[in-house]
Amino acid sequence: MEVTTKELTPGLMPEGIRAEPDVEMFNTMVNKWVRDQKKVLANENLSISLFFNHNLETGETIKDYPRVIYHYIGGRFYLTGVNEGAHAVRVLAAQYNKPFEENGIVFAGFKETETVKNEGVVYPGHVFGYRLEKWIPFHHKDYDPFKQLPLTEKANLFNQKLIKHIGQDLGRYLNLDTTGLVAEITALLRTHSKPIYYKGKTYYAFDIEFRSNIKLPRFLTLGNIKSLGFGRIEPL
């Protein structure tokens, strides 16, 4: 598995803030740049569909792991590419590596944050610690039944969801070998009281810490709405 992340920091806003920056703003801007650079991407045999988490013809959500993930963290935008998405992110970012203006904001240009390879490997007998930011473990229909469970059952279900998300999101969709995977939630740090509204549905997010024997890079995401940076992995 290859993961590349590029950082884009909002700079001058000569006309003032038109809208508060957030991940959906970033997603919209990148979608515009992708269409503007369609020929450049095509010359590298890259489909613009890598940047979208839905079928461009039908509008239906793609049931796969996103190859490009959008983040807004601490006032900065980050664009993460996974596997073939890593090359796509590098090609697109190279077209915007000098100062430019978009949506009333002056940007200095993309700069590389990090590239990692050969992670996503299970190491039996090893323990790695992680934090998940704004993890959304439940679909919108499943949250109300979850709230009715006793605390011990809630804890067990949380852990089952974590293992499923690692095994399904990374194992099945990214073809990683997760044989022998062990994962355990060690702390529930925060339950976000403000709901997340996405495509007309309501979701709830949690910050957790967990340990596992799989080596995972930062900026990957687990759970629901992961293409917009929810469930971001931060190694401890």
Secondary structure, DSSP 8 states (H G I E B T S, - for coil): -EEEEEEE-B---TT--SS---HHHHHHHHHHHHHHTHHHHHHTT--GGGG-SB-TTT--B-SS--SEEEEEETTEEEEEEETHHHHHHHHHHHTT-S-EEETTEEE---EEEEEEES-SEE-TT--EEEEEEEE--S-TTTHHHHHTS-HHHHHHHHHHHHHHHIIIIIIITTT---TT--EEEEEEEEE--S-EEETTEEE--EEEEEEESEE--TT-B-STTGGGTTTEEEE-
